[in-house]
């Protein structure tokens, strides 16, 4: 008899637990318990051809989908490296279907043709959707024209891509500030930044995180507003050490169009991100020579703006959590 009643109590307890769990699941906001947003740095470099730092590219991975911001040189190889080294299969090149570009400088766009065509040959079956500033449509049109022979060869009756003949196509969207993209995973808002050409930063709002990416810019109030306590702020940073050793003629460009570590610390103090990630920092590690117009930096063993200097310059001015971004870091 004791066993009988014990068994009954066990069944009742189990039913109550299952019912409660089901009710909690129903009441839970959609995706809250399944969606986990990850930020993957695919490229943290500058125009300096450093093999350890590909051109600027950042992936926001939400559930089964990936969204790319900027496509500097090396982007597709780094995406595949993230698949192999980090197990992030959403970054298989054939899965890259939506991209955003902060501005049209070559170090942020030199991987565009690779994104289009390697994505296609890797299995993308639908047109690539790309969002960016004025000039994106023209850039896209000219890249596709440059590869016209490749497209025709791969899609003719004997072509190896004829079964997915639309995968090479691109739909460029030239944007203005405001919400520029929205689906079940993300809402993407563009905000104007200050660089040498029309440029934008982006705020990604997902079910579980908010991420802001500055691109290249001097400090702006728009960046502070876009973050406003965001989970992750990824921002351009240039060391005071390197700035002080640059030729005088370059000071104006850097001060107008980039952000020093001192300025970044002040901006982040106001923006209050939970995590600040510094990227796109000019540095010349041993073996990599500065371009000729910066040759004076290397003369006489002058500082080359090392990561340690970057760490110290930010850390001495900013009390929040921050990291120096590296290719294939995941946050």
Secondary structure, 3 states (H helix, E strand, C coil): CHHHHHHHHHHHHHHHHHHHHHHHHHHCCCCCCCCCEEEEEEECCCCCCCCCCCCCEEEEEECCEEEEECCCCCHHHHHHHHHHHHCCHHHCHHHCCEEECCCCCHHHHCCHHHHHHHHHHCCCCCCEEEEECCCHHHHHHHHHHHCHHHHHHHHCCCCCCHHHCCCCCEEEEECCCEEEEECCCEEEEEEECCCCCCCEEEEEEECCCEEEECCCCCCCHHHHHHHCCCCEEEEECECHHHHHHCCHHHHHHHHHHCCEHHHHHHHHHHHCCCEEEEECCCCCCCCCCCCHHHHHHHHHHCCCCCHHHHHHHHHCCCCCCEEECCCCCEC
